[in-house]
Amino acid sequence: MSDTMGNSELDIINGDENITKAKSDEELKTKSDRGTWSKHVEFILSLVGYTVGIGSVWRFPTTCMRNGGGAFLIPYLFFLVLCGGPLYYMEICLGQFTGKSAVGAFELCKIFRGLGIVMVAMSFMSLFYNGILMAWILYFIYQSFSSPLTWSTCGNWWNTPLCTQYGYIQNVSSNGTGFATNISEFPTFTLQTTPDSQNTSVIIRNDIYSSAANEFWLNNVLRRSSSLEDFGTIQTHLTLSLLASWLLISICMIKGVHSIGKVVYVTAIVPYLLLTVILIRALTLDGAIDGIELYLKPKFSTLLEFQVWLDAAIQVFYSLGPCWGGVITMASHNKFHQRNIRQVPDFILPFLTPLLHPNLHCPGLVFVVYPEAVSRMPLPQLWGVLFFFMLITVFLDSMFGMAETVVGALIDSFPHCLLRWKMYVVIGVNVVLFVFGLPFTTNGGIYLFQLFDWYSASIGLLLGSAVEVIVLGWIYGFNRLSSDIKLMTGKDSSIFLRTMICILTPIAVTVCFVLRMTSYGEPDYGDGYKYKPYAIAIGNFLAFIPIIPLIISMIRQCSSTSGSCSMRLKSLFSPTQKWGPNHRKTRKEYIIIYDQKPSFYKRVKSNLIGTQDTPFI
């Protein structure tokens, strides 16, 4: 038996049978009944797709523009290194070690075992309102086969008299006094005359005229009402698109990681090919350089605002995906002794940057600006199909990760009942998510969507991350976690990583949570629509919903634990009997030995420094 190294150490006791480090060790590995990735590359592609998903395409461009353009990259990179990276790495290790989804991965601390339910709740809430995103995209794919593109022309039933279309105004001239020809259709405009010539450029005032693409988005796709109070009715075209979205997801997930692992070869690779083609074409458009400068031109004064730093922190969690449960769930399907645990960073800058508009917010960017750009290209139908197909592949990967988190949570909670019926669990979960997504297909659905998108995960993400990093770094002890990682991979965690997880990351996440609670702004819609106080109250309630399971779980654990006060505290902050490695042979030999009187200094030292063999980086 090895020596006891402290309350935060693990000793692995070998039985009579010695395990060699050669091929015989491979023969002792047992595949989990939950299924494992056929190839490690499938796990990597799944992580890449999950990471470069909704958070990058949907939120990052507009969040960056709203918070100072290129200057926003400074706080984003800061939190990416300080919070996103360490949490991402820990969740991969946690999922692989336990072989369980998020709901079963936190048996390492009895009182906080409900933390996994927080992650599942956030993924579930995100799924039923993000499903409408895929519905919108599928509807755009359907409309991309029309000639001309339906969002590029005026004169349709959804257009207003103020509709304008690109290229309609041509051969505009001026005598320098404000007189113009061929613009009789536009009674209000701005003329800008250059001093060297009589040529004049026409600038249509955005507060009076709207583009054909914008009217198609508002009046055809959304058929938007005037406010959240005017909820309207369910729209047939969006309902059918939503149904098609969940059918597509169900087909891809029908056999769990075995089917997902094959689909990601397409969904994780094809977007990069299409992005490259679209980006090259976009850079050839007029004003491309100006657009890039507009997007990346830093406004360093915004760095003095707390909201910018808070948005950057939240964006990191949306981009990388820690504390959503997806990373843990996908890593849980790894083989136990898989050595190639690596971080897959998400720093994919938004595409088509020349076409960004500083006043456009989330929906307008993807469904107004990008379609408008597509309509200006040769063969616009081809580019439209390629662009929206690329979006489908990107969004599918994110939906896979979140949906598998929910499905995995149900199966891990009731393995004897549901494991052999996983196909029906997948179908059942997706049917429920489809039904929950129906309110977002109504005329007022866009206002509901914006409310959910703003509130549903922000508090849960930050509070959950703060609790997670404290539990792993100090309550369970990062030195113990490092020993678990070494048991899997044979490699110790570096002093640099220990410092991040034990000191810097907890401080950063906790500060962000405090700022979120005290200074987080209120949502609005892109055209200036303001939510009423009751809607803000509903939004704040939505923000706290994912936290409720954690509170209930903590109360339940406290009430069910007996003994003296000191015994109860020791039990509550110790692993449960279910905790251990996801490897049958190793699990039999895995024994945690506690040093009954560890000094505070010894605990801190072992967490931060480890042993003499611990690498620095």
C-alpha positions as CSV (number, residue, x, y, z in Angstrom):
1,M,0.0,0.0,0.0
2,S,1.3,3.4,-0.9
3,D,1.8,6.1,1.7
4,T,-1.0,8.5,2.6
5,M,-0.3,11.8,1.0
6,G,-3.0,13.9,2.6
7,N,-6.7,14.5,2.6
8,S,-6.4,15.6,-1.0
9,E,-4.4,12.5,-2.2
10,L,-5.4,9.2,-3.7
11,D,-3.7,5.8,-3.1
12,I,-4.2,3.1,-5.6
13,I,-3.9,-0.3,-4.0
14,N,-2.9,-3.1,-6.3
15,G,-4.2,-6.6,-5.6
16,D,-2.5,-9.9,-6.1
17,E,-2.7,-9.6,-9.8
18,N,-0.2,-7.2,-11.3
19,I,-1.2,-5.1,-14.2
20,T,1.5,-4.6,-16.9
21,K,1.8,-1.5,-18.9
22,A,1.9,-3.3,-22.2
23,K,-0.9,-4.7,-24.3
24,S,-2.3,-6.7,-21.3
25,D,-3.5,-3.4,-19.8
26,E,-5.5,-2.7,-22.9
27,E,-7.2,-6.1,-22.5
28,L,-8.4,-5.1,-19.1
29,K,-10.4,-2.1,-20.4
30,T,-14.1,-2.6,-20.4
31,K,-16.4,-0.6,-22.7
32,S,-19.1,1.2,-20.9
33,D,-22.6,0.0,-21.6
34,R,-23.4,3.6,-22.5
35,G,-21.2,3.2,-25.6
36,T,-17.8,4.7,-26.5
37,W,-16.5,6.6,-29.5
38,S,-15.5,4.3,-32.3
39,K,-12.4,6.4,-32.9
40,H,-10.8,9.2,-30.9
41,V,-11.0,11.5,-33.9
42,E,-14.8,11.3,-33.6
43,F,-14.6,12.7,-30.0
44,I,-12.3,15.5,-31.2
45,L,-14.6,16.4,-34.1
46,S,-17.6,16.4,-31.8
47,L,-15.9,18.8,-29.4
48,V,-14.8,21.0,-32.3
49,G,-18.4,21.1,-33.7
50,Y,-19.9,21.6,-30.2
51,T,-17.4,24.4,-29.5
52,V,-17.6,26.2,-32.9
53,G,-21.4,26.2,-32.8
54,I,-24.2,28.5,-31.8
55,G,-22.0,30.6,-29.5
56,S,-19.6,31.5,-32.3
57,V,-22.0,32.0,-35.2
58,W,-25.0,33.5,-33.4
59,R,-23.7,35.5,-30.4
60,F,-20.1,36.3,-30.9
61,P,-20.3,38.7,-33.9
62,T,-23.0,41.0,-32.5
63,T,-21.5,40.8,-28.9
64,C,-18.2,41.9,-30.3
65,M,-19.7,44.8,-32.3
66,R,-21.8,45.9,-29.4
67,N,-18.8,46.0,-27.0
68,G,-16.2,48.0,-28.9
69,G,-15.3,45.9,-32.0
70,G,-11.7,44.7,-31.9
71,A,-11.2,45.9,-28.3
72,F,-13.7,43.3,-27.2
73,L,-11.1,40.6,-28.1
74,I,-9.0,41.7,-25.2
75,P,-11.4,40.8,-22.4
76,Y,-12.6,37.8,-24.4
77,L,-9.1,36.3,-24.7
78,F,-8.5,37.2,-21.0
79,F,-11.5,35.1,-19.9
80,L,-10.8,32.4,-22.5
81,V,-7.4,31.7,-20.9
82,L,-8.4,32.5,-17.3
83,C,-11.8,30.7,-17.1
84,G,-12.8,28.9,-20.3
85,G,-9.6,26.8,-20.8
86,P,-9.2,25.5,-17.3
87,L,-12.9,24.6,-16.9
88,Y,-12.9,23.0,-20.3
89,Y,-10.0,20.8,-19.5
90,M,-11.4,19.8,-16.1
91,E,-14.7,18.8,-17.6
92,I,-13.1,16.6,-20.2
93,C,-11.1,14.9,-17.4
94,L,-14.2,14.6,-15.2
95,G,-16.3,13.1,-17.9
96,Q,-13.7,10.6,-19.0
97,F,-12.9,9.5,-15.4
98,T,-16.5,8.9,-14.3
99,G,-17.9,7.7,-17.6
100,K,-21.1,9.5,-16.7
101,S,-23.0,12.4,-18.1
102,A,-23.1,15.7,-16.1
103,V,-25.9,14.5,-13.8
104,G,-23.8,11.7,-12.5
105,A,-20.3,13.2,-12.7
106,F,-20.5,15.2,-9.4
107,E,-20.6,12.3,-6.9
108,L,-17.2,13.6,-5.8
109,C,-19.0,16.0,-3.4
110,K,-22.2,14.8,-1.8
111,I,-23.7,18.2,-1.0
112,F,-23.0,19.5,-4.5
113,R,-24.0,16.4,-6.5
114,G,-27.0,18.5,-7.9
115,L,-24.5,20.7,-9.8
116,G,-24.9,18.4,-12.8
117,I,-28.7,18.9,-12.8
118,V,-28.0,22.7,-13.1
119,M,-26.0,21.9,-16.3
120,V,-28.8,19.7,-17.7
121,A,-31.4,22.3,-16.9
122,M,-29.5,25.0,-18.8
123,S,-29.0,22.7,-21.8
124,F,-32.7,21.8,-21.8
125,M,-33.8,25.4,-21.6
126,S,-31.4,26.4,-24.4
127,L,-32.5,23.5,-26.6
128,F,-36.2,24.4,-26.7
129,Y,-35.6,28.0,-27.7
130,N,-32.6,27.4,-29.9
131,G,-34.7,24.9,-31.9
132,I,-36.4,27.8,-33.6
133,L,-33.0,29.0,-34.9
134,M,-32.7,25.8,-36.9
135,A,-36.3,26.3,-38.1
136,W,-35.5,29.7,-39.4
137,I,-32.4,28.4,-41.2
138,L,-34.4,25.5,-42.8
139,Y,-37.0,28.0,-44.0
140,F,-34.3,30.1,-45.6
141,I,-32.8,27.0,-47.3
142,Y,-36.3,26.3,-48.8
143,Q,-36.6,29.9,-50.0
144,S,-33.0,29.8,-51.4
145,F,-34.3,27.7,-54.3
146,S,-36.5,30.5,-55.6
147,S,-35.5,32.7,-58.5
148,P,-35.1,35.6,-57.9
149,L,-34.4,35.1,-54.2
150,T,-37.5,36.0,-52.3
151,W,-35.7,38.2,-49.8
152,S,-34.0,40.3,-52.6
153,T,-37.1,41.9,-54.2
154,C,-39.9,44.2,-53.3
155,G,-43.5,44.1,-54.4
156,N,-44.4,40.9,-52.5
157,W,-47.3,40.5,-50.2
158,W,-45.1,41.1,-47.1
159,N,-43.4,44.2,-48.4
160,T,-44.3,47.8,-47.4
161,P,-44.2,50.9,-49.6
162,L,-40.9,51.8,-47.9
163,C,-39.2,48.7,-49.2
164,T,-35.9,49.2,-51.1
165,Q,-33.8,46.7,-52.9
166,Y,-30.1,46.7,-53.7
167,G,-29.2,48.0,-57.2
168,Y,-32.6,49.6,-57.9
169,I,-31.2,53.2,-57.8
170,Q,-28.8,53.7,-60.7
171,N,-27.3,56.6,-62.7
172,V,-28.0,59.1,-60.1
173,S,-26.6,62.6,-61.0
174,S,-26.6,66.0,-59.4
175,N,-25.9,69.6,-60.5
176,G,-24.5,70.3,-57.1
177,T,-27.6,72.1,-55.8
178,G,-29.4,69.0,-54.6
179,F,-31.4,68.2,-57.8
180,A,-31.3,64.5,-58.7
181,T,-32.8,62.3,-61.4
182,N,-34.1,58.7,-61.4
183,I,-35.0,58.8,-57.7
184,S,-38.6,60.0,-57.8
185,E,-39.6,56.8,-55.9
186,F,-37.6,58.0,-52.9
187,P,-38.9,61.4,-51.6
188,T,-36.5,61.5,-48.6
189,F,-32.8,60.9,-49.1
190,T,-29.4,62.4,-48.4
191,L,-27.2,63.7,-51.2
192,Q,-23.5,63.8,-50.7
193,T,-21.6,65.7,-53.5
194,T,-17.8,65.4,-53.9
195,P,-16.0,68.7,-54.6
196,D,-14.1,67.3,-57.6
197,S,-17.0,66.1,-59.6
198,Q,-20.7,66.2,-60.1
199,N,-21.2,62.5,-59.2
200,T,-23.4,62.0,-56.2
201,S,-23.9,59.1,-53.9
202,V,-27.3,58.4,-52.5
203,I,-27.7,57.3,-48.9
204,I,-31.1,56.1,-48.0
205,R,-32.0,57.0,-44.5
206,N,-32.3,53.8,-42.4
207,D,-35.0,55.3,-40.1
208,I,-37.4,55.7,-43.1
209,Y,-36.6,52.9,-45.6
210,S,-36.0,49.2,-45.0
211,S,-34.3,46.7,-47.1
212,A,-36.0,43.9,-48.9
213,A,-34.1,41.4,-46.8
214,N,-35.1,43.1,-43.6
215,E,-38.8,43.1,-44.6
216,F,-38.6,39.4,-45.6
217,W,-37.2,38.6,-42.2
218,L,-39.7,40.6,-40.2
219,N,-42.9,40.2,-42.3
220,N,-42.5,36.8,-43.9
221,V,-40.3,34.7,-41.7
222,L,-41.3,36.0,-38.3
223,R,-44.6,37.8,-39.3
224,R,-43.8,39.8,-36.2
225,S,-46.4,41.4,-34.0
226,S,-45.9,44.8,-32.3
227,S,-45.0,43.5,-28.9
228,L,-44.6,40.6,-26.5
229,E,-48.2,41.2,-25.3
230,D,-49.5,40.7,-28.8
231,F,-48.5,37.0,-29.0
232,G,-50.5,36.1,-32.0
233,T,-50.9,32.6,-33.4
234,I,-48.7,29.7,-34.3
235,Q,-47.3,30.1,-37.8
236,T,-47.6,27.0,-40.0
237,H,-44.4,27.6,-42.0
238,L,-42.3,27.9,-38.8
239,T,-44.0,24.9,-37.1
240,L,-43.3,22.7,-40.1
241,S,-39.7,24.0,-40.1
242,L,-39.4,23.3,-36.4
243,L,-40.7,19.8,-36.9
244,A,-38.2,19.1,-39.7
245,S,-35.4,20.4,-37.4
246,W,-36.2,18.0,-34.6
247,L,-36.7,15.1,-37.0
248,L,-33.2,15.8,-38.4
249,I,-31.7,15.9,-35.0
250,S,-33.5,12.7,-34.0
251,I,-32.2,10.8,-37.0
252,C,-28.6,11.9,-36.3
253,M,-28.9,10.9,-32.6
254,I,-30.9,7.7,-33.0
255,K,-27.9,5.5,-32.1
256,G,-26.2,7.7,-29.6
257,V,-22.5,8.4,-30.0
258,H,-22.2,5.7,-32.7
259,S,-24.4,7.7,-35.1
260,I,-23.3,11.1,-33.9
261,G,-19.6,10.0,-34.4
262,K,-20.3,9.4,-38.0
263,V,-22.4,12.6,-38.6
264,V,-19.7,14.8,-37.2
265,Y,-17.3,13.9,-40.0
266,V,-19.6,16.1,-42.1
267,T,-21.0,18.6,-39.7
268,A,-17.6,19.5,-38.1
269,I,-15.5,19.6,-41.3
270,V,-17.8,20.9,-44.0
271,P,-18.4,24.3,-42.3
272,Y,-14.7,25.1,-42.6
273,L,-14.7,24.3,-46.3
274,L,-17.8,26.4,-46.9
275,L,-16.6,29.2,-44.7
276,T,-13.4,29.4,-46.7
277,V,-15.3,29.6,-50.0
278,I,-17.8,32.1,-48.7
279,L,-15.1,34.3,-47.0
280,I,-13.0,34.4,-50.2
281,R,-16.0,35.4,-52.2
282,A,-17.0,38.0,-49.6
283,L,-13.6,39.6,-49.6
284,T,-14.0,40.3,-53.3
285,L,-17.1,42.5,-52.7
286,D,-16.9,46.2,-52.7
287,G,-16.1,47.7,-49.3
288,A,-14.7,44.5,-47.9
289,I,-11.7,46.2,-46.4
290,D,-13.9,49.0,-44.9
291,G,-16.1,46.3,-43.4
292,I,-13.2,44.5,-41.8
293,E,-11.9,47.8,-40.4
294,L,-15.4,48.6,-39.1
295,Y,-15.6,45.3,-37.3
296,L,-12.1,45.1,-35.9
297,K,-11.5,48.8,-35.3
298,P,-11.0,48.9,-31.5
299,K,-12.9,51.3,-29.2
300,F,-10.7,51.0,-26.2
301,S,-12.9,53.3,-24.1
302,T,-15.4,50.4,-23.8
303,L,-12.9,48.5,-21.8
304,L,-13.7,50.8,-18.8
305,E,-17.2,49.5,-18.7
306,F,-18.1,46.5,-16.5
307,Q,-20.7,45.3,-18.9
308,V,-18.1,44.7,-21.6
309,W,-16.1,42.5,-19.4
310,L,-19.2,40.7,-18.2
311,D,-20.3,40.1,-21.7
312,A,-16.9,38.8,-22.6
313,A,-17.0,36.3,-19.7
314,I,-20.5,35.1,-20.6
315,Q,-19.5,34.8,-24.3
316,V,-16.6,32.5,-23.4
317,F,-19.1,30.1,-21.7
318,Y,-21.4,30.3,-24.7
319,S,-18.5,29.7,-27.1
320,L,-16.5,27.0,-25.4
321,G,-19.4,25.4,-23.6
322,P,-18.1,24.7,-20.1
323,C,-20.8,24.2,-17.4
324,W,-23.4,23.3,-20.0
325,G,-22.8,19.6,-19.5
326,G,-22.0,18.8,-23.1
327,V,-18.3,18.6,-22.7
328,I,-18.6,16.2,-19.7
329,T,-21.2,14.1,-21.6
330,M,-19.1,13.7,-24.7
331,A,-16.0,13.0,-22.8
332,S,-17.8,10.3,-20.8
333,H,-17.9,8.2,-23.9
334,N,-14.1,8.1,-24.1
335,K,-12.2,5.0,-23.3
336,F,-10.9,5.2,-19.7
337,H,-7.2,5.2,-20.5
338,Q,-7.4,7.5,-23.5
339,R,-4.2,9.6,-23.2
340,N,-5.0,12.3,-25.8
341,I,-7.0,14.6,-23.6
342,R,-6.6,18.0,-25.1
343,Q,-8.2,21.3,-25.1
344,V,-9.9,22.4,-28.3
345,P,-9.9,26.2,-28.2
346,D,-12.6,28.2,-29.8
347,F,-11.2,31.2,-31.5
348,I,-12.9,31.2,-34.8
349,L,-13.5,34.8,-35.8
350,P,-16.9,35.5,-37.3
351,F,-17.1,35.3,-41.1
352,L,-18.4,37.7,-43.6
353,T,-17.1,40.6,-41.5
354,P,-17.3,43.1,-44.4
355,L,-21.1,43.0,-44.1
356,L,-21.5,43.7,-40.4
357,H,-23.6,46.7,-39.5
358,P,-22.9,48.4,-36.1
359,N,-26.6,48.8,-35.3
360,L,-27.7,45.3,-36.0
361,H,-28.3,42.9,-33.2
362,C,-28.5,39.1,-33.0
363,P,-31.3,38.0,-35.4
364,G,-30.6,40.8,-37.9
365,L,-27.0,39.8,-38.4
366,V,-27.6,36.2,-39.6
367,F,-31.0,36.6,-41.2
368,V,-30.8,40.1,-42.7
369,V,-27.2,41.1,-43.4
370,Y,-25.9,37.7,-44.6
371,P,-28.8,37.0,-46.9
372,E,-28.5,40.5,-48.3
373,A,-24.9,39.8,-49.1
374,V,-25.8,36.5,-50.7
375,S,-28.3,38.2,-53.0
376,R,-25.5,40.5,-54.3
377,M,-23.4,37.6,-55.5
378,P,-23.5,35.8,-58.9
379,L,-25.5,32.7,-58.7
380,P,-27.2,33.8,-55.5
381,Q,-29.3,30.6,-55.2
382,L,-26.2,28.5,-55.0
383,W,-24.5,30.8,-52.4
384,G,-27.8,30.9,-50.4
385,V,-28.0,27.1,-50.2
386,L,-24.3,26.8,-49.3
387,F,-24.4,29.5,-46.7
388,F,-27.5,28.2,-44.9
389,F,-26.4,24.6,-45.2
390,M,-23.2,25.6,-43.5
391,L,-25.3,27.2,-40.7
392,I,-27.3,23.9,-40.3
393,T,-24.1,21.9,-39.9
394,V,-22.7,24.3,-37.3
395,F,-25.9,24.4,-35.3
396,L,-26.4,20.6,-35.5
397,D,-23.2,20.0,-33.6
398,S,-24.2,22.3,-30.8
399,M,-27.7,20.7,-30.6
400,F,-26.1,17.3,-30.5
401,G,-24.1,18.1,-27.5
402,M,-26.9,19.7,-25.5
403,A,-29.5,17.1,-26.5
404,E,-27.1,14.2,-25.6
405,T,-26.6,15.9,-22.2
406,V,-30.3,15.7,-21.5
407,V,-30.7,12.2,-22.9
408,G,-27.6,11.0,-21.0
409,A,-28.9,12.5,-17.8
410,L,-32.1,10.5,-18.1
411,I,-30.3,7.3,-18.9
412,D,-27.7,7.7,-16.1
413,S,-30.5,8.4,-13.6
414,F,-32.5,5.4,-14.6
415,P,-30.0,3.0,-16.3
416,H,-31.9,-0.2,-15.7
417,C,-35.1,1.1,-17.2
418,L,-33.9,3.3,-20.0
419,L,-30.5,2.1,-21.2
420,R,-31.8,-0.5,-23.6
421,W,-34.6,1.9,-24.8
422,K,-32.2,4.8,-25.7
423,M,-33.7,5.2,-29.2
424,Y,-37.1,5.9,-27.7
425,V,-35.6,8.2,-25.0
426,V,-34.0,10.2,-27.8
427,I,-37.3,10.4,-29.7
428,G,-39.3,11.2,-26.5
429,V,-36.9,14.0,-25.5
430,N,-37.0,15.6,-29.0
431,V,-40.8,15.4,-29.1
432,V,-41.0,17.3,-25.8
433,L,-38.5,19.9,-27.0
434,F,-40.5,20.3,-30.2
435,V,-43.7,21.0,-28.1
436,F,-41.8,23.4,-25.9
437,G,-40.5,25.3,-29.0
438,L,-44.0,26.0,-30.4
439,P,-44.5,29.3,-28.5
440,F,-41.5,30.6,-30.4
441,T,-43.3,30.0,-33.7
442,T,-45.9,32.6,-32.9
443,N,-46.1,36.2,-34.1
444,G,-44.6,37.3,-30.8
445,G,-42.1,34.5,-30.7
446,I,-39.1,36.7,-31.5
447,Y,-39.7,38.8,-28.3
448,L,-39.9,35.6,-26.3
449,F,-36.8,34.3,-27.9
450,Q,-34.8,37.4,-27.1
451,L,-36.0,37.2,-23.5
452,F,-34.8,33.6,-23.1
453,D,-31.6,34.2,-24.9
454,W,-30.7,37.1,-22.6
455,Y,-31.7,35.6,-19.3
456,S,-32.0,31.8,-19.3
457,A,-28.3,30.8,-18.7
458,S,-26.3,33.8,-17.6
459,I,-26.7,33.4,-13.8
460,G,-26.7,29.6,-14.0
461,L,-23.5,29.6,-16.1
462,L,-21.5,31.9,-13.8
463,L,-22.8,30.5,-10.4
464,G,-22.5,26.9,-11.6
465,S,-18.9,27.6,-12.9
466,A,-17.9,29.2,-9.6
467,V,-19.2,26.3,-7.6
468,E,-17.7,23.8,-10.0
469,V,-14.2,25.2,-9.9
470,I,-14.3,25.5,-6.1
471,V,-15.5,22.0,-5.7
472,L,-12.9,20.5,-8.0
473,G,-10.1,22.8,-6.9
474,W,-10.5,22.8,-3.1
475,I,-13.3,20.7,-1.7
476,Y,-12.4,17.5,-3.6
477,G,-8.9,18.9,-4.1
478,F,-7.1,19.4,-7.3
479,N,-4.3,17.2,-6.2
480,R,-6.7,14.4,-5.8
481,L,-8.2,15.2,-9.2
482,S,-4.7,15.3,-10.7
483,S,-4.1,11.9,-9.3
484,D,-7.3,10.7,-11.0
485,I,-6.1,12.2,-14.3
486,K,-2.7,10.5,-13.8
487,L,-4.4,7.2,-13.2
488,M,-6.1,7.6,-16.6
489,T,-3.3,9.1,-18.7
490,G,-0.1,8.6,-16.8
491,K,0.5,12.4,-16.8
492,D,0.5,14.8,-13.8
493,S,-1.2,18.2,-14.0
494,S,1.2,21.2,-14.2
495,I,1.8,23.8,-11.5
496,F,0.5,26.4,-14.0
497,L,-2.8,24.6,-14.4
498,R,-3.1,24.1,-10.6
499,T,-2.6,27.8,-10.0
500,M,-5.2,28.7,-12.6
501,I,-7.8,26.3,-11.2
502,C,-7.2,26.8,-7.5
503,I,-6.7,30.6,-7.5
504,L,-7.2,32.7,-10.6
505,T,-10.2,31.0,-12.2
506,P,-12.3,30.9,-9.0
507,I,-11.6,34.6,-8.4
508,A,-12.5,35.6,-11.9
509,V,-15.7,33.6,-12.1
510,T,-16.9,34.8,-8.7
511,V,-16.3,38.4,-9.6
512,C,-18.2,38.0,-12.8
513,F,-21.1,36.4,-10.9
514,V,-21.2,39.4,-8.5
515,L,-21.1,41.8,-11.4
516,R,-23.9,39.9,-13.2
517,M,-26.1,40.2,-10.1
518,T,-25.5,43.9,-9.6
519,S,-25.0,45.5,-12.9
520,Y,-26.4,43.3,-15.8
521,G,-28.3,45.3,-18.3
522,E,-31.9,44.8,-19.6
523,P,-32.7,43.2,-22.9
524,D,-34.1,45.0,-25.9
525,Y,-34.9,44.2,-29.5
526,G,-32.8,45.5,-32.3
527,D,-35.2,48.2,-33.4
528,G,-35.5,49.8,-30.0
529,Y,-38.3,47.7,-28.5
530,K,-38.1,47.8,-24.7
531,Y,-39.5,45.0,-22.5
532,K,-42.0,46.0,-19.8
533,P,-41.2,45.4,-16.1
534,Y,-43.3,42.2,-15.9
535,A,-41.3,40.7,-18.8
536,I,-38.0,41.7,-17.0
537,A,-39.3,39.9,-13.9
538,I,-40.1,36.8,-15.9
539,G,-36.6,36.9,-17.4
540,N,-35.0,37.1,-14.0
541,F,-37.1,34.2,-12.9
542,L,-35.9,32.2,-15.9
543,A,-32.3,33.0,-14.9
544,F,-32.8,31.4,-11.5
545,I,-34.7,28.3,-12.7
546,P,-31.5,26.3,-13.3
547,I,-30.3,27.0,-9.8
548,I,-33.4,25.6,-8.1
549,P,-32.4,21.9,-8.5
550,L,-29.0,22.6,-6.9
551,I,-30.7,24.2,-3.8
552,I,-33.2,21.4,-3.5
553,S,-30.5,18.8,-3.8
554,M,-28.4,20.5,-1.1
555,I,-31.4,20.7,1.3
556,R,-32.2,17.0,0.6
557,Q,-28.6,15.9,1.2
558,C,-28.4,17.9,4.5
559,S,-31.7,16.5,5.8
560,S,-30.8,12.9,4.9
561,T,-27.4,12.9,6.5
562,S,-27.3,11.9,10.1
563,G,-24.7,12.0,12.9
564,S,-23.0,14.8,14.8
565,C,-22.4,18.2,13.3
566,S,-18.8,17.4,12.5
567,M,-19.7,14.0,11.1
568,R,-22.4,15.4,8.9
569,L,-20.1,18.1,7.5
570,K,-17.4,15.5,6.7
571,S,-20.0,13.3,5.0
572,L,-21.5,16.2,3.0
573,F,-18.2,17.4,1.7
574,S,-16.9,13.9,0.8
575,P,-17.5,11.7,-2.3
576,T,-20.5,9.4,-2.3
577,Q,-20.2,5.6,-2.6
578,K,-20.9,6.0,-6.4
579,W,-17.7,8.0,-7.0
580,G,-14.9,6.2,-8.8
581,P,-13.3,5.5,-12.1
582,N,-15.2,4.2,-15.1
583,H,-13.1,1.1,-15.4
584,R,-14.2,-2.1,-13.7
585,K,-10.7,-3.5,-12.9
586,T,-9.4,-0.1,-11.8
587,R,-12.5,0.6,-9.7
588,K,-12.0,-2.5,-7.6
589,E,-8.5,-1.3,-6.7
590,Y,-9.5,2.4,-6.3
591,I,-9.5,3.2,-2.6
592,I,-9.5,6.7,-1.2
593,I,-7.5,7.0,2.1
594,Y,-8.0,10.1,4.2
595,D,-5.4,11.7,6.4
596,Q,-7.4,12.4,9.5
597,K,-5.5,15.6,10.4
598,P,-4.2,17.3,7.4
599,S,-2.8,20.8,8.0
600,F,-4.1,23.7,6.1
601,Y,-0.6,24.4,4.7
602,K,-0.2,20.8,3.5
603,R,-3.5,21.0,1.7
604,V,-2.7,24.3,0.0
605,K,0.7,23.1,-1.0
606,S,-0.4,19.8,-2.4
607,N,-3.1,21.5,-4.5
608,L,-0.8,24.2,-5.9
609,I,2.5,22.4,-6.2
610,G,1.8,18.7,-6.1
611,T,4.9,16.6,-5.8
612,Q,8.5,16.9,-6.8
613,D,7.7,15.3,-10.1
614,T,4.9,17.8,-11.0
615,P,5.8,19.8,-14.2
616,F,5.7,23.5,-14.1
617,I,3.8,23.9,-17.5
